[in-house]
Amino acid sequence: MTSDAAHLPVLLDRVVELFTPALADRDAVLVDTTLGLGGHADALLSAHPRLTLIGLDRDPAALERSRQRLAPHGDRVEYVHAVYDELPSVLDRLELPAVDGVLMDLGVSSMQLDVADRGFAYAQDAPLDMRMDPTTGSSAADVLNTYSVADLTRILREYGEERFAQRIAKAVVAERDKEPFSRSGRLVELLYDAVPAASRRTGGHPAKRTFQALRIEVNRELDVLRAAVPAALDALADGGRIVVEAYQSLEDRIVKRALAERSTSRTPEGLPVELPGHGPEFRLLTRGAEKAGAEETEHNPRAASVRLRAAERIGAAA
């Protein structure tokens, strides 16, 4: 396990900069929907002494680590064990009708990758778990050992964008009939055999796409995100801001679509005036998706795939 010092929050300065207009010099509330090890949260709380932060995470171990890291901020932090699509019920419970900021740092956390027995990393042999909340739900082994060829093919193709999805699915079912899958090392060996050598030479590690697909399926990541982004937008007060960091194209596509929809006028084209209640509710704060620079990527490889998008609530046209 890495130390907190080794955890480098991605695009940290940019995240703080984007939130500053909504948080500075006032009593404000921000929800960090994926608290993780608390790197972004720590910087935001330090930058804004009047900020209260609500930290959500589905992983109890992450909540405990962030509780230790953020202890100097005292009762300015509320820790909640929840998945981020539960945001509306969390805010209802806390009696908060609106908040000033929402941060989503998506994907698997550094801590989860670094703990071998969680099974997220294909580089080391470990139990095939991959649950972000290890207290509930089906594991990656359950998926591999019970899904049909058709269902395995579907998740590998949709969530891993794997060209050889059906070939891999058939190989998994054939192998599990001999012995159920329990560890990642055996799956990696199968993937080396199933993915053609030519693809291995040019397409990166043959396990990368399959492990991504299994993780997304186990944690319902895309379903959760489709519900969570609109809920986060609805939770923002006028002037409130949302910042989302996505690390793969499937996530980024969902975020892009949701932000575009809410930042576009619904008045029919050709009308000379904006119809009441049809104006855009948000304005985009980034031109497309922002990426990390070469220097940050060199020091923090996780930053290489980040796509950051942000928006500010401006309220519907009257």
C-alpha positions in Angstrom: 0.0 0.0 0.0 1.3 3.4 -0.8 1.5 6.3 1.7 -0.8 9.2 1.3 2.2 11.2 0.2 2.6 9.0 -2.8 -1.0 9.6 -3.8 -1.0 12.4 -6.4 -4.4 14.0 -7.1 -4.8 14.5 -10.8 -5.0 18.1 -12.1 -5.1 19.4 -8.5 -4.3 23.0 -9.2 -6.8 23.2 -12.0 -9.6 21.6 -9.8 -9.0 24.2 -7.1 -8.9 27.0 -9.6 -12.2 25.9 -11.2 -14.0 25.8 -7.8 -12.7 29.0 -6.4 -15.4 31.4 -7.7 -18.1 29.2 -6.1 -16.4 28.7 -2.8 -14.1 31.7 -2.0 -14.9 34.0 1.0 -18.2 32.5 1.9 -19.8 29.7 3.8 -20.0 27.0 1.1 -20.7 23.3 0.8 -19.0 21.0 -1.6 -19.6 17.3 -2.2 -16.6 15.1 -3.1 -18.5 12.2 -4.5 -15.4 9.9 -4.8 -13.4 10.9 -1.7 -10.7 8.3 -2.1 -7.6 9.3 -0.2 -8.8 12.8 0.2 -6.1 14.6 -1.9 -8.5 17.0 -3.7 -10.6 17.4 -0.6 -7.5 18.4 1.5 -6.5 21.1 -1.0 -10.0 22.5 -1.3 -10.5 22.7 2.5 -7.1 24.3 2.9 -7.8 26.9 0.2 -11.3 27.8 1.6 -11.4 28.0 5.4 -15.2 28.5 5.5 -15.9 25.4 3.3 -17.8 22.4 4.6 -17.1 19.2 2.6 -19.3 16.1 2.3 -17.1 13.2 1.3 -18.8 10.1 -0.3 -17.1 6.8 -1.0 -18.4 3.3 -1.5 -15.1 1.9 -0.2 -15.0 1.8 3.7 -11.2 1.5 3.6 -10.9 4.7 1.6 -13.2 6.5 4.0 -11.0 5.5 6.9 -7.8 6.6 5.2 -9.3 10.0 4.2 -10.6 10.4 7.7 -7.1 10.2 9.0 -5.7 12.6 6.3 -8.5 15.2 6.7 -8.5 15.1 10.6 -6.8 18.5 10.8 -10.0 20.0 9.2 -12.1 18.8 12.1 -15.9 19.0 11.9 -15.7 20.7 8.5 -15.9 17.2 6.9 -18.8 14.9 6.8 -18.0 11.3 5.8 -20.6 9.2 4.1 -20.4 5.5 3.0 -22.4 5.7 -0.2 -22.2 5.3 -4.0 -22.4 8.6 -5.7 -25.7 8.0 -7.4 -27.1 8.1 -3.9 -26.3 11.8 -3.7 -30.0 13.0 -3.6 -30.8 10.8 -0.6 -27.6 11.8 1.2 -28.4 15.5 0.8 -32.0 14.9 1.9 -30.7 13.1 5.1 -28.3 16.1 5.8 -31.2 18.5 5.1 -29.2 20.3 2.3 -31.5 21.6 -0.5 -28.5 22.7 -2.6 -24.7 22.7 -2.6 -22.0 25.0 -4.1 -19.8 22.4 -5.7 -19.7 18.8 -6.8 -16.4 17.0 -7.6 -16.3 13.6 -9.3 -12.9 11.9 -9.7 -14.0 8.7 -11.5 -12.5 5.3 -12.0 -10.4 3.1 -9.7 -8.5 4.9 -7.0 -4.7 4.7 -6.4 -5.3 2.9 -3.1 -7.4 0.2 -4.7 -4.8 -0.4 -7.4 -2.1 -0.6 -4.8 -3.7 -3.2 -2.5 -2.9 -6.5 -4.2 -5.8 -8.5 -2.7 -8.4 -6.2 -4.1 -7.7 -7.7 -7.6 -7.9 -4.5 -9.6 -4.4 -4.7 -11.1 -3.5 -7.3 -13.7 0.2 -7.0 -13.0 0.0 -9.1 -9.8 -1.7 -12.3 -9.0 -4.6 -11.8 -6.6 -8.1 -12.9 -5.7 -10.5 -11.8 -8.5 -12.6 -9.4 -6.5 -12.6 -5.9 -8.0 -15.5 -4.6 -5.8 -15.0 -1.0 -4.8 -17.1 -1.8 -1.8 -15.9 -5.2 -0.7 -18.8 -5.6 1.7 -21.5 -6.1 -0.9 -22.3 -7.3 -4.4 -20.8 -9.9 -6.8 -17.1 -10.2 -7.4 -15.2 -10.4 -10.7 -14.9 -14.2 -10.1 -18.7 -14.4 -9.8 -19.0 -12.8 -13.1 -16.5 -15.0 -14.8 -17.9 -18.2 -13.3 -21.6 -17.6 -13.9 -22.2 -15.3 -16.9 -23.1 -16.9 -20.3 -20.8 -16.6 -23.3 -23.3 -14.0 -24.7 -23.2 -11.9 -21.5 -19.4 -12.1 -21.1 -19.1 -11.1 -24.8 -21.4 -8.1 -24.3 -19.6 -6.7 -21.3 -16.1 -7.2 -22.8 -17.3 -5.5 -26.0 -19.2 -2.6 -24.4 -17.2 -1.9 -21.3 -13.7 -3.0 -22.5 -14.1 -2.1 -26.2 -12.4 -5.5 -26.7 -12.1 -6.6 -30.3 -11.7 -10.3 -29.3 -14.6 -10.3 -26.8 -16.3 -13.4 -28.1 -13.1 -15.4 -28.4 -12.2 -14.5 -24.8 -15.7 -15.3 -23.5 -15.7 -18.7 -25.1 -12.2 -19.4 -23.6 -13.4 -18.3 -20.1 -16.4 -20.6 -20.2 -14.3 -23.6 -21.4 -11.7 -23.0 -18.7 -14.2 -22.5 -15.9 -15.8 -25.9 -16.7 -12.4 -27.4 -15.7 -12.1 -25.3 -12.6 -13.8 -22.0 -11.5 -11.8 -18.8 -11.7 -10.5 -17.4 -8.4 -7.3 -15.6 -9.1 -6.2 -12.9 -11.6 -3.0 -14.7 -12.6 -4.9 -17.5 -14.3 -7.2 -15.1 -16.1 -4.1 -13.1 -17.4 -2.6 -16.4 -18.7 -5.9 -17.1 -20.5 -5.9 -13.7 -22.1 -2.3 -14.0 -23.3 -3.4 -17.2 -25.1 -6.7 -15.8 -26.4 -5.5 -12.5 -27.8 -3.5 -12.9 -31.0 0.2 -12.1 -30.8 -0.1 -9.3 -33.4 -2.6 -7.5 -31.3 -0.5 -8.0 -28.2 2.4 -6.3 -29.9 0.4 -3.1 -30.8 -2.6 -3.0 -28.5 -1.0 -2.8 -25.0 -1.3 -5.4 -22.3 -3.9 -8.1 -23.4 -5.5 -8.0 -19.9 -6.1 -4.2 -19.8 -9.5 -4.1 -21.6 -10.9 -7.2 -19.9 -10.0 -6.1 -16.4 -11.6 -2.7 -17.2 -14.8 -4.4 -18.4 -15.0 -6.6 -15.4 -14.4 -3.7 -13.0 -17.1 -1.7 -14.7 -19.6 -4.6 -14.6 -18.9 -5.5 -11.0 -19.3 -1.9 -9.7 -22.1 -0.9 -12.2 -19.9 2.1 -12.9 -21.6 3.4 -16.1 -25.1 2.9 -14.8 -24.2 4.7 -11.6 -22.6 7.5 -13.6 -25.6 8.0 -15.9 -27.8 8.6 -12.8 -25.2 10.5 -10.8 -24.3 13.3 -13.2 -27.9 14.6 -13.6 -28.4 14.3 -9.8 -25.3 16.3 -9.2 -26.4 19.0 -11.6 -29.8 19.2 -9.9 -28.1 19.5 -6.5 -26.2 22.7 -7.5 -27.3 26.1 -6.4 -27.1 29.0 -8.8 -23.4 29.8 -9.3 -22.5 26.3 -8.1 -19.9 24.4 -10.1 -19.3 20.7 -11.1 -15.9 19.3 -12.0 -15.6 15.8 -13.4 -12.4 13.9 -14.1 -12.9 10.8 -16.3 -10.2 8.3 -17.3 -11.8 6.4 -20.1 -13.9 7.3 -23.1 -17.1 5.5 -22.0 -17.2 7.7 -18.8 -16.2 10.9 -20.6 -19.0 10.4 -23.2 -21.7 10.2 -20.5 -20.4 13.3 -18.8 -20.0 15.2 -22.1 -23.6 14.4 -23.1 -25.1 15.4 -19.8 -23.3 18.7 -19.6 -24.1 19.5 -23.2 -27.8 18.8 -22.7 -28.0 21.1 -19.7 -26.0 23.9 -21.3 -28.0 24.1 -24.5 -31.2 26.2 -25.0 -34.4 24.2 -25.6 -36.0 27.1 -27.5 -36.9 26.0 -31.0 -34.5 27.3 -33.6 -35.7 30.4 -35.5 -37.6 32.0 -32.6 -36.4 35.6 -32.0 -36.5 35.3 -28.2 -35.8 32.7 -25.6 -38.9 30.9 -24.4 -39.5 31.2 -20.6 -38.0 28.2 -18.8 -36.2 27.0 -22.0 -32.8 28.7 -21.6 -29.6 26.8 -20.7 -29.2 26.0 -17.0 -25.5 25.7 -17.1 -22.5 27.2 -18.9 -19.5 25.1 -19.8 -16.2 26.2 -18.1 -13.9 24.1 -20.3 -13.5 24.0 -24.0 -13.9 20.3 -24.7 -12.1 18.0 -22.3 -8.9 19.3 -20.6 -5.9 17.0 -20.3 -2.9 16.9 -18.1 0.3 18.4 -19.3 3.5 16.4 -20.1 5.2 17.4 -16.8 2.3 16.1 -14.6 2.0 12.9 -16.7 5.7 12.2 -16.2 5.4 12.4 -12.4 1.9 10.8 -12.2 1.2 8.2 -14.9 -2.5 8.0 -13.9 -2.9 11.6 -15.2 -2.1 10.5 -18.8 -5.7 9.4 -19.5 -7.6 12.1 -17.6 -10.4 14.1 -19.3 -11.6 17.0 -17.2 -14.9 18.8 -17.8 -16.6 21.5 -15.7 -19.7 23.6 -15.7 -21.4 26.4 -13.7 -25.1 26.6 -12.9 -26.6 29.9 -14.2 -30.2 29.0 -13.7 -32.9 28.5 -16.3 -34.0 31.6 -18.3 -37.0 33.3 -16.7 
